[in-house]
Amino acid sequence: MTQIEDSLKFHTEKLDEVMECVETFKQTIKNLEKKNAELTSKNNNLETRLGALEQQIQSLEQERLSTFIEIANVPRHDSENVQNIAENLAQKLNVSKSGIKNTRRMRGRGEREGNLLVELREDNIQNEWLAAAKRTPVSVADIHPQEPDNYHPVYIRENMTKLNKQILWLAKQELKSKLNYKYVWFKKDYVKARKDDQGKIHYLRTLNDVRVLAHQKQ
């Protein structure tokens, strides 16, 4: 009888030890889960703050370009005078060429010619040029002395940061081409999209904004 009691006592003590270990493990798991939740929360907070900071930097970079415009679809010539081309454009648009500070040809991508980058003296002059470009169609022949018979259109637009160009390109692919958005455009710091004339204007500040909008129920 004593042996049975001793055996029961031994196994009871071992069971108590096991149960104590189980409780310890449970508490350890709870503590780890709590720490993991805290770390996840901190990580999400850091990502949010980083995203806000990146948007501020992006906004400042775009604001710095408020005195620049791009002239697209102008053929390149070895002997071209890009300053003269910009002045011819000013004359065609009926805006003062004295507002031009500097002009240069940007680097192209692949076989595509780089656009002309025109630096203007004040940001309000950019608004003047863009408004005039909406009113007045311009062809290559109008502004390029070496292309007198080239009547392809010339495009005048705001100069954008690399990220905004990527956002605009993605928005045109995902929204305009695939989802038939009527309007996708860039104006004053932001890429914007609108499904139709009565639709809401969506501001696209990041590439992820485009992806989220593209996957919303239409």
HUSUL-V86189 format. One record per residue. N is the residue number from 1. RES is the residue in one letter. OMEGA is omega in whole degrees, -180 to 180 (999 if undefined). Layout:
n = (N,N)
res = (RES,RES)
omega = (OMEGA,OMEGA)
//
This chain:
n = (1,2,3,4,5,6,7,8,9,10,11,12,13,14,15,16,17,18,19,20,21,22,23,24,25,26,27,28,29,30,31,32,33,34,35,36,37,38,39,40,41,42,43,44,45,46,47,48,49,50,51,52,53,54,55,56,57,58,59,60,61,62,63,64,65,66,67,68,69,70,71,72,73,74,75,76,77,78,79,80,81,82,83,84,85,86,87,88,89,90,91,92,93,94,95,96,97,98,99,100,101,102,103,104,105,106,107,108,109,110,111,112,113,114,115,116,117,118,119,120,121,122,123,124,125,126,127,128,129,130,131,132,133,134,135,136,137,138,139,140,141,142,143,144,145,146,147,148,149,150,151,152,153,154,155,156,157,158,159,160,161,162,163,164,165,166,167,168,169,170,171,172,173,174,175,176,177,178,179,180,181,182,183,184,185,186,187,188,189,190,191,192,193,194,195,196,197,198,199,200,201,202,203,204,205,206,207,208,209,210,211,212,213,214,215,216,217,218)
res = (M,T,Q,I,E,D,S,L,K,F,H,T,E,K,L,D,E,V,M,E,C,V,E,T,F,K,Q,T,I,K,N,L,E,K,K,N,A,E,L,T,S,K,N,N,N,L,E,T,R,L,G,A,L,E,Q,Q,I,Q,S,L,E,Q,E,R,L,S,T,F,I,E,I,A,N,V,P,R,H,D,S,E,N,V,Q,N,I,A,E,N,L,A,Q,K,L,N,V,S,K,S,G,I,K,N,T,R,R,M,R,G,R,G,E,R,E,G,N,L,L,V,E,L,R,E,D,N,I,Q,N,E,W,L,A,A,A,K,R,T,P,V,S,V,A,D,I,H,P,Q,E,P,D,N,Y,H,P,V,Y,I,R,E,N,M,T,K,L,N,K,Q,I,L,W,L,A,K,Q,E,L,K,S,K,L,N,Y,K,Y,V,W,F,K,K,D,Y,V,K,A,R,K,D,D,Q,G,K,I,H,Y,L,R,T,L,N,D,V,R,V,L,A,H,Q,K,Q)
omega = (180,180,179,179,179,180,178,179,-179,-178,177,179,178,179,178,179,179,-180,178,177,179,179,178,179,179,-180,178,179,178,180,179,178,178,179,179,178,179,179,178,179,178,180,178,179,178,178,178,180,178,178,179,179,179,178,177,178,179,180,179,179,179,178,179,-180,-175,177,-179,169,176,173,-174,176,176,-179,-179,173,-178,-177,-175,175,-173,177,178,178,179,179,176,178,178,179,180,-179,-179,173,-175,178,177,178,-179,178,-177,178,176,177,178,178,180,178,-178,180,-179,178,175,177,172,178,-178,175,-179,-174,-179,-178,178,177,176,178,-179,180,-178,178,180,-179,177,-178,-169,174,-179,175,179,-179,-179,-171,-175,-177,-180,180,-174,-177,-179,-176,174,-176,173,-178,179,-176,176,173,-175,173,179,-179,179,176,178,179,-180,-180,-179,180,178,179,-172,-175,-175,-177,-174,-174,175,171,-177,-176,168,-174,176,176,174,171,-171,166,-177,179,-180,-175,180,-175,-179,-174,177,175,179,177,-175,-175,-179,176,179,176,179,-178,180,-180,-179,-177,174,176,-177,999)
//
